[in-house]
Amino acid sequence: MGYRIGIFGTGAVGGYAGAHMVRAGEDVTFIDMWPENVEAMRAKGLRITHLKDVAEFTVPVRALHLTEVQGLAKEKPIDIAFICVKSYDTAWMTMLARQYLAPGGFCVSLQNCMNEETIAGVVGWGRTLGAIASSITVDLCAPGHVHRNAGKGGKAHTVFRVGEVHGRTTPRAEEVARLCALADSCTLTGNLWGERWSKLIANVMQNGMSASTGLITREMMNNDVLRQYAARLGSEAIRVGQALGYTLEDIFHLDPEVVARAGEGDPEAKKIYDEARLAESNKPGGGAHRPSMGQDMVKGRRTEIDYLNGHVVDKAKELGMAAPANAALTDIVKRVERGELQPDPRHIIGLRLN
């Protein structure tokens, strides 16, 4: 018998992964809090498009409004609940999912940021897994329509990394990896925490910058000042992650130490970093994506800045360290979010940090 799957939060990542599961014949129910998104999925299905190389497709799906989720109590329980909401919605959405889990059911954090602890606080560590979507560049561009600003990662870039919090390989982790692999390349990892912090570093270097400047990735990376500031953001996050004991993975296909030293002003490391980032942003289609926090700002949504750059600042304080670049960016993004500032590259270019 197949698993019953719930996608709790049908945004860009949840919609993208879940649509591929449905296309492969899996039993998937989508839950979302945006009424227009649910109605569009019901009326027209869930549409998936790509910037290049992949034909678009649409699948009919079962989609529920939050007010309808209570009806799941009359059905076979959920075996796998993918939590795919913003970090600030994680606790209550996991609480909602918990009520409909099978006795052996569990939750998977398919999100940005470090949310496994929050999920475990609701369902327990034994019912918590992590799944990282690396450089997936997806956008819920309209109700019922997810667009990926790239082709498939495939062998060139492993997109999904699935792991247990304890690092061991289990049948359920293998099943989650199989499901994620329906959408794109996937691997099991015994280093969930290192993978998760490494993804956080990548987000720290791009998301808040896009939200505060209004720029897409290519525009930020082609600006010398912004590119160097991104390296400094990453450097602070890398040093905090190392102090926390995480074994970090590559950041944008670069050794974390190279990124850290580039952000600290090492000329040799900076040369390697600059060449790699410019090459990536200037290849056909490269850097054309607006990072998720930049998308949130355009849509007038709350950002995850407290869970990304703000989280680095908080952890640095706990360790007796400083993260001034991340602290400055966190403040700027919050001011833009409140409408006190308009997105503008000058917010970053004009900073003078010691």
C-alpha positions as CSV (number, residue, x, y, z in Angstrom):
1,M,0.0,0.0,0.0
2,G,1.2,3.5,-0.8
3,Y,1.8,6.3,1.6
4,R,-0.7,9.1,2.2
5,I,1.2,12.4,1.7
6,G,0.2,15.8,2.9
7,I,1.8,19.0,1.6
8,F,1.2,21.5,4.4
9,G,1.8,24.8,2.6
10,T,1.5,24.8,-1.1
11,G,4.0,27.5,-2.0
12,A,6.8,27.3,-4.5
13,V,8.8,24.4,-3.1
14,G,5.8,22.4,-1.8
15,G,3.9,22.9,-5.0
16,Y,6.9,22.0,-7.2
17,A,7.8,18.8,-5.3
18,G,4.2,17.8,-4.7
19,A,3.2,18.2,-8.3
20,H,5.9,15.8,-9.4
21,M,4.7,13.3,-6.8
22,V,1.1,13.5,-8.1
23,R,2.4,13.1,-11.6
24,A,4.1,9.9,-10.6
25,G,0.9,8.5,-9.1
26,E,1.4,9.3,-5.4
27,D,-1.5,10.0,-3.1
28,V,-1.1,13.6,-2.2
29,T,-3.3,16.2,-0.5
30,F,-2.4,19.9,-0.7
31,I,-3.2,22.3,2.1
32,D,-2.8,26.0,1.8
33,M,-3.8,29.2,3.5
34,W,-4.0,31.3,0.3
35,P,-7.6,30.9,-0.8
36,E,-7.0,32.0,-4.4
37,N,-4.2,29.4,-4.7
38,V,-6.5,26.6,-3.5
39,E,-9.3,27.6,-5.8
40,A,-6.9,27.8,-8.8
41,M,-5.6,24.4,-8.1
42,R,-9.1,23.0,-7.9
43,A,-10.3,24.7,-11.0
44,K,-7.2,24.3,-13.3
45,G,-4.8,21.9,-11.5
46,L,-1.2,22.7,-10.5
47,R,0.9,24.1,-13.3
48,I,4.7,23.7,-13.4
49,T,6.9,25.6,-15.8
50,H,10.6,26.0,-16.2
51,L,12.9,28.7,-17.7
52,K,14.5,26.2,-20.0
53,D,14.9,22.6,-21.1
54,V,11.8,21.1,-19.4
55,A,8.3,21.0,-20.9
56,E,5.5,22.5,-18.8
57,F,2.9,20.2,-17.3
58,T,-0.3,20.5,-15.3
59,V,-1.7,17.9,-12.9
60,P,-5.1,17.7,-11.3
61,V,-4.7,17.8,-7.6
62,R,-6.7,17.6,-4.4
63,A,-6.4,21.0,-2.6
64,L,-7.9,22.0,0.8
65,H,-8.5,25.3,2.5
66,L,-7.5,25.5,6.1
67,T,-11.2,25.4,7.1
68,E,-11.6,22.1,5.4
69,V,-8.6,20.2,6.9
70,Q,-10.8,18.9,9.8
71,G,-12.4,16.6,7.2
72,L,-9.2,14.6,7.2
73,A,-10.3,13.1,10.5
74,K,-12.8,10.9,8.6
75,E,-10.1,9.6,6.3
76,K,-7.1,7.3,6.4
77,P,-4.4,9.3,8.3
78,I,-1.4,11.0,6.8
79,D,1.8,9.0,6.7
80,I,4.2,11.8,5.6
81,A,3.5,15.5,6.3
82,F,5.8,17.8,4.3
83,I,5.9,21.1,6.2
84,C,6.5,23.7,3.5
85,V,5.5,27.0,5.0
86,K,7.6,30.0,6.0
87,S,9.5,29.6,9.2
88,Y,7.2,31.9,11.2
89,D,4.3,29.6,10.4
90,T,6.1,26.3,11.2
91,A,4.8,25.7,14.7
92,W,1.1,26.2,14.1
93,M,1.2,24.3,10.8
94,T,2.9,21.4,12.4
95,M,0.4,21.4,15.2
96,L,-2.3,21.2,12.5
97,A,-0.6,18.4,10.7
98,R,0.0,16.4,14.0
99,Q,-3.7,15.8,14.5
100,Y,-4.0,13.8,11.3
101,L,-0.8,11.8,11.4
102,A,-0.8,8.0,11.3
103,P,0.7,6.3,14.4
104,G,3.9,5.8,12.5
105,G,3.5,9.1,10.6
106,F,6.1,11.8,10.6
107,C,6.9,15.4,9.5
108,V,9.5,16.5,7.0
109,S,10.8,20.1,7.0
110,L,11.0,21.0,3.3
111,Q,11.8,24.6,4.1
112,N,14.5,27.3,4.4
113,C,16.1,28.0,7.8
114,M,16.6,25.7,10.8
115,N,13.1,24.5,11.6
116,E,13.6,20.9,12.7
117,E,13.8,21.9,16.3
118,T,10.5,23.7,16.1
119,I,8.8,20.8,14.4
120,A,10.3,18.4,17.0
121,G,8.8,20.6,19.7
122,V,5.4,19.7,18.4
123,V,5.6,16.1,17.2
124,G,8.9,14.9,18.9
125,W,12.4,14.3,17.5
126,G,11.4,10.7,16.5
127,R,8.9,12.1,14.1
128,T,11.0,14.8,12.5
129,L,13.1,14.6,9.3
130,G,14.8,17.3,7.2
131,A,14.8,17.9,3.5
132,I,16.8,20.7,1.9
133,A,16.1,22.1,-1.6
134,S,19.4,23.6,-2.8
135,S,19.4,26.3,-5.4
136,I,16.0,25.2,-6.6
137,T,15.0,28.8,-7.8
138,V,11.2,28.3,-7.8
139,D,8.5,30.9,-7.5
140,L,4.8,30.7,-6.9
141,C,4.3,33.3,-9.6
142,A,0.5,33.1,-9.7
143,P,-2.2,31.0,-8.0
144,G,-1.8,27.4,-9.0
145,H,1.4,28.1,-11.0
146,V,4.9,27.4,-9.9
147,H,7.7,28.5,-12.2
148,R,11.3,27.4,-11.9
149,N,13.9,29.9,-13.1
150,A,16.2,27.2,-14.4
151,G,16.0,23.7,-15.9
152,K,16.5,20.6,-13.8
153,G,19.7,20.3,-11.6
154,G,20.2,16.6,-12.5
155,K,23.7,15.3,-12.3
156,A,25.2,18.8,-12.5
157,H,23.8,19.8,-9.1
158,T,22.1,17.7,-6.5
159,V,19.0,19.7,-5.5
160,F,17.4,17.7,-2.7
161,R,19.3,16.4,0.4
162,V,17.3,14.3,2.8
163,G,18.4,13.2,6.3
164,E,17.5,12.1,9.7
165,V,18.3,14.4,12.6
166,H,20.6,11.6,14.0
167,G,22.4,11.1,10.7
168,R,21.6,7.4,10.2
169,T,20.1,5.9,7.1
170,T,16.5,4.7,7.7
171,P,13.8,3.2,5.4
172,R,11.6,6.3,5.9
173,A,14.5,8.6,4.9
174,E,15.0,6.5,1.8
175,E,11.3,6.9,1.1
176,V,11.4,10.6,1.4
177,A,14.4,10.7,-0.8
178,R,12.6,8.7,-3.4
179,L,9.7,11.1,-3.3
180,C,11.9,14.2,-3.6
181,A,13.8,12.5,-6.5
182,L,10.6,12.5,-8.5
183,A,11.1,16.3,-8.9
184,D,14.9,16.4,-9.3
185,S,18.2,14.9,-8.2
186,C,18.3,13.8,-4.6
187,T,20.7,12.3,-2.1
188,L,20.6,10.9,1.4
189,T,22.8,12.8,3.8
190,G,24.2,11.8,7.2
191,N,25.1,15.5,7.7
192,L,21.6,17.1,8.0
193,W,22.8,19.9,10.3
194,G,25.8,20.8,8.2
195,E,23.7,20.7,5.1
196,R,21.0,22.8,6.7
197,W,23.4,25.5,7.9
198,S,25.2,25.5,4.6
199,K,21.9,26.2,2.9
200,L,21.2,28.9,5.4
201,I,24.6,30.5,4.5
202,A,23.6,30.6,0.9
203,N,20.3,32.2,1.8
204,V,22.0,34.7,4.1
205,M,24.2,35.8,1.2
206,Q,21.3,36.5,-1.2
207,N,17.8,36.7,0.3
208,G,18.0,39.8,2.5
209,M,20.2,41.5,-0.1
210,S,17.5,41.1,-2.7
211,A,14.7,42.2,-0.3
212,S,16.6,45.4,0.7
213,T,17.9,46.3,-2.8
214,G,15.1,45.1,-5.0
215,L,17.6,43.4,-7.3
216,I,17.7,39.9,-8.8
217,T,20.7,37.7,-8.1
218,R,22.6,38.6,-11.3
219,E,22.3,42.3,-10.6
220,M,23.6,41.9,-7.1
221,M,26.5,39.6,-8.1
222,N,27.6,41.9,-10.9
223,N,28.0,44.8,-8.5
224,D,31.4,44.7,-6.9
225,V,30.3,46.3,-3.6
226,L,27.2,44.1,-3.2
227,R,29.1,41.0,-4.2
228,Q,31.7,41.6,-1.5
229,Y,29.0,42.4,1.0
230,A,27.5,39.0,0.3
231,A,30.8,37.4,1.0
232,R,31.0,39.2,4.3
233,L,27.5,38.0,5.2
234,G,28.6,34.5,4.3
235,S,31.8,34.8,6.2
236,E,30.1,35.7,9.4
237,A,27.6,32.8,9.0
238,I,30.4,30.4,8.2
239,R,32.4,31.3,11.3
240,V,29.3,31.0,13.5
241,G,28.4,27.6,12.0
242,Q,32.0,26.4,12.6
243,A,31.8,27.5,16.2
244,L,28.5,25.6,16.6
245,G,30.4,22.5,15.4
246,Y,28.7,21.9,12.1
247,T,30.6,20.2,9.2
248,L,29.8,22.6,6.4
249,E,29.2,21.7,2.8
250,D,30.1,23.7,-0.3
251,I,28.5,27.2,-0.6
252,F,27.7,27.9,-4.3
253,H,30.1,25.1,-5.2
254,L,32.9,26.8,-3.3
255,D,34.8,25.6,-0.3
256,P,33.3,27.4,2.8
257,E,36.7,28.4,3.8
258,V,37.3,30.3,0.5
259,V,34.0,32.2,1.0
260,A,34.8,32.9,4.6
261,R,38.3,34.3,3.8
262,A,36.9,36.2,0.8
263,G,34.5,37.9,3.1
264,E,37.4,38.7,5.5
265,G,39.4,40.4,2.7
266,D,41.9,37.7,1.8
267,P,43.0,38.7,-1.8
268,E,43.6,35.1,-3.1
269,A,40.3,33.9,-1.7
270,K,38.5,37.0,-3.0
271,K,39.8,36.4,-6.5
272,I,38.5,32.8,-6.5
273,Y,35.2,33.9,-5.1
274,D,34.7,36.8,-7.5
275,E,35.5,34.6,-10.6
276,A,33.2,31.9,-9.5
277,R,30.2,34.1,-8.7
278,L,30.6,36.2,-11.8
279,A,30.9,33.2,-14.0
280,E,27.7,31.7,-12.5
281,S,25.7,34.9,-12.7
282,N,26.8,35.7,-16.3
283,K,26.2,32.3,-17.9
284,P,23.0,32.0,-20.0
285,G,20.0,32.1,-17.6
286,G,22.3,32.4,-14.6
287,G,21.3,34.7,-11.8
288,A,18.0,35.6,-13.4
289,H,16.0,34.5,-10.3
290,R,14.7,36.8,-7.6
291,P,15.5,35.1,-4.2
292,S,12.5,34.1,-2.1
293,M,12.8,37.0,0.3
294,G,13.0,39.4,-2.6
295,Q,9.8,37.7,-3.9
296,D,8.2,38.2,-0.5
297,M,9.0,41.9,-0.5
298,V,7.5,42.4,-4.0
299,K,4.4,40.6,-2.9
300,G,4.1,42.6,0.3
301,R,4.5,39.5,2.5
302,R,6.4,39.1,5.7
303,T,10.0,38.0,5.3
304,E,12.0,35.4,7.0
305,I,14.9,37.8,7.9
306,D,14.7,36.9,11.6
307,Y,15.2,33.2,10.8
308,L,18.1,33.8,8.4
309,N,20.4,36.7,9.0
310,G,18.8,37.5,12.3
311,H,19.3,33.8,13.3
312,V,23.0,34.2,12.6
313,V,23.2,37.3,14.7
314,D,21.4,35.6,17.6
315,K,23.6,32.5,17.5
316,A,26.7,34.7,17.3
317,K,25.6,36.5,20.5
318,E,25.2,33.2,22.3
319,L,28.7,32.3,21.3
320,G,30.2,35.6,22.3
321,M,30.8,36.5,18.6
322,A,29.7,39.4,16.5
323,A,28.0,39.4,13.1
324,P,27.7,43.1,12.3
325,A,27.1,42.7,8.5
326,N,24.2,40.4,9.2
327,A,22.9,42.7,12.0
328,A,22.9,45.7,9.7
329,L,21.2,43.9,6.9
330,T,18.5,42.5,9.3
331,D,17.7,46.0,10.4
332,I,17.5,47.4,6.8
333,V,15.2,44.6,5.7
334,K,12.9,45.2,8.6
335,R,12.8,48.9,7.8
336,V,11.9,48.2,4.2
337,E,9.3,45.6,5.3
338,R,7.7,48.3,7.5
339,G,7.6,50.8,4.6
340,E,10.2,53.1,6.3
341,L,12.5,52.6,3.3
342,Q,12.0,51.6,-0.3
343,P,14.2,48.8,-1.7
344,D,17.4,50.4,-3.1
345,P,21.0,49.2,-3.6
346,R,22.2,52.3,-1.8
347,H,21.1,50.9,1.5
348,I,24.0,48.4,1.3
349,I,26.4,50.4,-0.8
350,G,26.3,53.3,1.7
351,L,27.1,51.1,4.7
352,R,30.4,51.8,6.4
353,L,31.2,48.9,8.7
354,N,34.5,48.7,10.7
